[in-house]
């Protein structure tokens, strides 16, 4: 089992370069960065766990800029989006960004994707909330075409283009792993349809019923993969609790990587938190 972290780099926190170096130096396996292009004022704060929008959601750096910096100064760790709001972004531009980071990093990019939670954020990008899952699907399929075809063509309801050239192509073949985020039962349909892995967010320790549902979904995904004659599908858990017993359960359930959240904060604070996480992980590796 691999272990990594996720954090919003912001204009008040440790930067993505220093964070990436620290993650790699401490022997961790992955760094994920979240994605919000903006947060509309008066957004649906009730959709989050907090009473109001956290400050790091508003002050975050662009996810692709942060990962580009991290990819250029590290050599080993996997680098990923956790998650990229692909339904809100132009797929031709995203295809170029993903392929470029995969190229710069030497093939270490994991493309975590999802639809997010904020309908107004999507509306500001010109999309309808009701269309979010179909847009995500089409954007991912269009990017696959660009990554794998010399002259790429794609025609869908929301994405349409005839022959286009776009380089570089990703180093990972046929393309970087697409990891689908979400906790709905329909999320597993999406994983089977156009994904390479699943990123579930784990409920907190007080939400035992929802946590049991996650474990049932993990077993369901294993069964679906076996029925489709696919290799076991990778599972990366976000918001993983620092609980050895829970990590043992996740390992037994087929989870391949656990990602732990870090609070956006200045460097001294984040580095202390990283050191405490590494000490904890010595007990569960």
C-alpha positions in Angstrom: 0.0 0.0 0.0 1.2 3.5 -0.9 0.7 6.7 1.1 0.5 10.3 0.1 -0.9 13.7 1.0 -3.3 16.3 -0.4 -3.2 20.0 0.3 -4.4 23.3 -1.2 -1.3 25.4 -1.9 -2.3 29.0 -1.4 -0.9 32.5 -1.3 -0.6 32.2 2.5 0.8 28.6 2.8 3.8 26.6 1.9 4.3 26.6 -1.9 3.9 23.6 -4.1 7.7 23.4 -4.8 8.7 23.3 -1.1 5.8 20.9 -0.4 6.6 18.5 -3.2 10.3 18.3 -2.1 9.3 17.7 1.5 6.9 14.9 0.5 9.6 13.2 -1.6 12.3 13.6 1.0 10.2 12.0 3.7 9.7 8.9 1.7 6.0 9.4 0.9 4.6 8.1 -2.4 2.3 10.8 -3.8 1.2 14.4 -3.7 -2.3 15.4 -4.8 -3.5 19.0 -5.3 -7.2 20.0 -5.4 -8.9 22.2 -8.0 -11.2 25.2 -7.8 -10.9 28.0 -10.4 -12.9 30.3 -8.1 -15.6 30.2 -5.4 -18.7 32.2 -6.1 -19.6 34.6 -3.3 -22.7 33.2 -1.5 -21.9 29.6 -2.6 -23.5 26.5 -1.3 -21.4 26.4 1.9 -23.9 23.9 3.3 -22.6 21.4 0.8 -19.3 21.3 2.7 -18.6 19.9 6.1 -17.8 23.4 7.5 -20.2 26.2 8.4 -18.5 28.4 5.8 -16.2 28.1 2.8 -12.7 27.4 4.1 -10.1 30.1 3.3 -7.9 27.7 1.4 -10.8 27.0 -1.1 -10.7 30.7 -2.0 -6.9 31.3 -2.0 -5.7 28.2 -3.8 -3.2 28.3 -6.6 -4.1 26.9 -10.0 -3.8 23.1 -9.8 -1.9 22.6 -13.0 0.6 25.3 -12.3 1.3 23.8 -8.9 1.7 20.3 -10.3 4.0 21.6 -13.1 6.3 23.1 -10.5 6.2 19.9 -8.5 6.9 17.7 -11.5 10.0 19.7 -12.5 11.7 19.4 -9.1 10.9 15.8 -8.0 12.0 12.5 -9.3 9.9 9.7 -7.7 6.6 10.7 -6.2 3.3 10.4 -8.1 1.6 13.7 -8.7 -2.1 14.0 -9.1 -5.2 16.1 -9.2 -7.6 15.5 -6.3 -9.9 16.2 -8.0 -9.9 18.2 -11.3 -13.3 19.6 -12.1 -13.1 18.5 -15.7 -16.7 19.4 -16.5 -15.8 23.1 -15.9 -12.6 23.1 -18.1 -11.9 23.1 -21.8 -10.9 19.5 -22.7 -8.5 20.5 -25.5 -6.6 22.8 -23.1 -6.7 20.1 -20.3 -5.4 17.5 -22.6 -2.4 19.7 -23.3 -1.9 20.4 -19.6 -2.1 16.8 -18.5 0.2 15.6 -21.3 2.7 18.3 -20.6 2.9 17.5 -16.9 3.2 13.8 -17.6 6.0 14.6 -20.0 7.9 16.9 -17.6 7.5 14.5 -14.7 8.7 11.5 -16.7 5.3 9.7 -16.6 4.3 10.3 -12.9 0.9 12.0 -13.3 -2.4 10.6 -11.9 -5.5 12.4 -13.3 -8.2 12.4 -10.6 -11.4 13.8 -12.0 -14.9 14.6 -10.8 -17.8 17.0 -11.0 -17.4 18.8 -7.7 -20.2 20.1 -5.4 -20.8 23.8 -6.4 -23.4 24.3 -9.1 -22.9 28.1 -9.3 -19.2 27.5 -9.9 -20.0 25.4 -12.9 -22.7 27.8 -14.1 -20.1 30.6 -14.1 -18.2 28.4 -16.6 -21.3 28.2 -18.8 -22.4 24.7 -17.8 -25.6 23.4 -16.5 -25.5 21.3 -13.3 -27.8 18.7 -14.8 -25.3 18.0 -17.5 -22.3 17.6 -15.3 -21.8 13.8 -15.5 -22.3 13.7 -19.3 -19.8 16.6 -19.7 -17.3 14.8 -17.5 -17.6 11.7 -19.6 -17.3 13.5 -22.9 -14.4 15.6 -21.7 -12.5 12.5 -20.6 -13.2 10.7 -23.8 -12.2 13.7 -25.9 -8.9 13.9 -24.0 -8.2 10.2 -24.6 -8.6 10.8 -28.3 -6.1 13.7 -28.2 -3.6 11.7 -26.2 -3.8 8.5 -28.3 -4.4 9.7 -31.9 -2.1 11.5 -34.2 -5.0 13.4 -35.7 -7.7 13.4 -33.0 -11.4 13.7 -33.7 -14.3 13.7 -31.2 -18.0 14.3 -31.7 -20.4 14.4 -28.7 -23.2 16.5 -27.3 -20.9 19.0 -25.6 -17.5 18.5 -27.2 -17.1 18.5 -31.0 -13.9 18.8 -33.1 -12.6 17.4 -36.3 -8.9 16.5 -36.9 -6.6 18.3 -34.5 -2.9 17.9 -33.8 -1.8 18.2 -30.2 1.6 17.3 -28.6 3.3 16.2 -26.5 1.6 12.9 -26.1 1.7 11.5 -22.5 4.6 9.3 -21.6 2.3 6.9 -19.8 0.6 4.7 -22.4 -2.1 4.9 -23.5 -2.5 7.9 -21.1 -2.2 8.8 -17.5 -4.6 6.9 -15.2 -8.0 8.5 -14.9 -9.2 8.1 -11.3 -12.9 8.9 -10.8 -13.9 10.7 -7.7 -17.3 10.4 -6.0 -19.3 8.4 -3.5 -22.5 7.6 -5.4 -23.3 4.1 -6.6 -23.3 5.6 -10.2 -19.6 6.5 -9.6 -18.7 2.8 -10.0 -20.6 2.8 -13.3 -18.3 5.7 -14.4 -15.2 3.9 -13.2 -16.1 0.8 -15.2 -17.1 2.9 -18.3 -14.2 5.2 -18.7 -12.0 5.2 -15.6 -8.8 3.4 -14.5 -9.4 3.8 -10.7 -11.6 5.1 -8.0 -11.0 7.9 -5.4 -13.6 7.7 -2.7 -13.7 10.2 0.1 -13.9 8.4 3.4 -16.7 9.5 5.9 -15.5 10.6 9.3 -15.4 8.3 12.3 -18.9 9.3 13.4 -20.5 8.3 10.1 -20.2 4.5 10.4 -23.2 3.8 8.2 -21.7 5.7 5.3 -18.4 4.1 5.9 -19.9 0.7 5.7 -21.4 1.7 2.3 -17.9 2.6 1.1 -16.6 -0.8 2.0 -19.6 -2.4 0.3 -18.8 -0.3 -2.8 -15.2 -1.5 -2.7 -16.3 -5.1 -2.8 -18.8 -4.3 -5.5 -16.0 -2.8 -7.7 -13.8 -5.8 -7.2 -16.7 -8.0 -8.3 -17.4 -5.9 -11.4 -13.8 -5.9 -12.4 -13.6 -9.7 -12.1 -16.8 -10.1 -14.1 -15.4 -7.9 -16.9 -12.1 -9.8 -16.9 -10.3 -6.7 -15.8 -7.3 -6.5 -13.5 -8.2 -5.3 -10.0 -9.1 -1.6 -10.2 -6.9 0.7 -8.1 -8.6 2.5 -5.2 -7.1 5.6 -3.6 -8.8 6.9 -0.4 -9.0 10.6 0.4 -9.5 11.9 3.9 -8.0 8.7 5.3 -8.1 8.6 9.1 -4.9 8.2 11.0 -6.1 5.0 12.5 -4.0 1.8 12.1 -7.1 -0.5 12.4 -8.9 1.4 9.7 -5.9 1.2 7.4 -5.7 -2.5 7.9 -9.3 -2.7 6.9 -8.7 -0.6 3.8 -5.7 -2.8 2.9 -7.9 -5.9 3.2 -10.6 -4.3 1.1 -8.2 -3.8 -1.8 -7.3 -0.2 -1.3 -4.0 0.5 -3.0 -3.2 4.0 -1.7 -4.2 6.1 1.2 -4.1 9.9 0.9 -4.0 12.1 4.1 -5.2 15.7 4.2 -2.9 18.5 5.3 -4.1 21.9 6.5 -3.0 24.8 4.3 -0.5 26.6 6.5 2.9 28.2 6.4 5.9 26.0 5.8 7.0 25.4 9.5 3.5 24.2 10.4 3.1 22.0 7.4 6.5 20.4 7.8 5.8 19.5 11.4 2.5 17.9 10.4 4.3 16.0 7.7 6.8 14.7 10.2 4.1 13.5 12.5 2.4 11.8 9.6 5.6 10.0 8.7 6.0 8.8 12.3 2.5 7.5 12.3 3.0 5.7 9.0 6.0 3.8 10.4 3.4 1.9 12.5 1.3 0.8 9.6 3.6 0.2 6.6 
